[in-house]
Amino acid sequence: MYKRVAILGLLAAAAVAGVWVHRVSAAKDEKPTDDAAFEVAQRAMAKLKIDDPAGFNDVLIGEGLVHNKSALDKLKEFRDGAVPRMGKPLGQVELIARERVGTSYARYTYLERYEHGGLSWTVTFYRGIDRWQVVGVDWSGDIRNQFQKAG
């Protein structure tokens, strides 16, 4: 009787150990995803979609972007300057590129649509020790160069 109990106990311990070893090795094999960075980029772009450049700036600063008041002023000036050339913003933002370099850098490029053209926005992230952080944001009224990147 005691042998059966001892054998069942050993089998149960071996099964638990096997599951633990499998989970540990599976965790080592998993590559870190950029989902958290992508979610931040999406939140920031949602602010531009509703014509809130200050909110866009706040989301990015909250996630590590070193920015100052003059940078926000330049961003607003750029968007305001686009209206005479491209018409009003349509409140539509489209993801046009999602790129990763290794496991540490991610970049998302969006097209903000206007009546007669668009602005491209690129948000770049670096994955530090514990989280993704914004390290740069670039914008341009020349969306033609996005086709060069795709080729």
URGI-V29869 format. One record per backbone hydrogen bond with DSSP energy under -1.0 kcal/mol. NH is the residue of the N-H (numbers start at 0). CO is the residue of the C=O. Records with the same first field share a line. If there is no record, write none. Layout:
NH = CO ; CO
//
This chain:
4 = 0
5 = 1
6 = 2
7 = 3
8 = 4
9 = 5
10 = 6
11 = 7
12 = 8
13 = 9
14 = 10
15 = 11
16 = 12
17 = 13
18 = 14
19 = 15
20 = 16
21 = 17
22 = 18
23 = 19
24 = 20
25 = 21
26 = 22
27 = 23
28 = 24
29 = 25
37 = 33
38 = 34
39 = 35
40 = 36
41 = 37
42 = 38
43 = 39
44 = 40
45 = 41
47 = 43
48 = 44
50 = 47
51 = 46
55 = 51
56 = 52
57 = 53
58 = 54
59 = 55
60 = 56
61 = 57
63 = 60
64 = 59
71 = 67
72 = 68
73 = 69
74 = 70
75 = 71
76 = 72
77 = 73
78 = 74
79 = 75
80 = 76
85 = 81
86 = 82
89 = 112
93 = 110
95 = 108
96 = 108
98 = 106
100 = 104
104 = 100
105 = 124
106 = 98
107 = 122
108 = 96
109 = 120
110 = 93
111 = 118
112 = 91
113 = 116
114 = 87
115 = 85
118 = 111
119 = 139
120 = 109
121 = 137
122 = 107
123 = 135
124 = 105
125 = 132
126 = 103
127 = 130
132 = 125
133 = 62
134 = 123
135 = 123
137 = 121
139 = 119
142 = 140
145 = 142
146 = 143
148 = 144
149 = 145
150 = 146
//
